[in-house]
């Protein structure tokens, strides 16, 4: 398995700024460390998922049919 490079604080803050501006959000400064932590965890989990190849023909989840 390849070694995954964690998201740096600077990258997380840049991403947060882009998201907040795009969504026209005003965020209390007290929440910024927790939001940055969430984005870093999410990026790490996404990196893990990217290491597993999935064929385009595979179903990602079962389809519910009543």
Secondary structure, DSSP 8 states (H G I E B T S, - for coil): --------HHHHHHHHHHHHHHTT----GGGHHHHHHHHHHHHHHHHHHHTS---TTS-SS-----
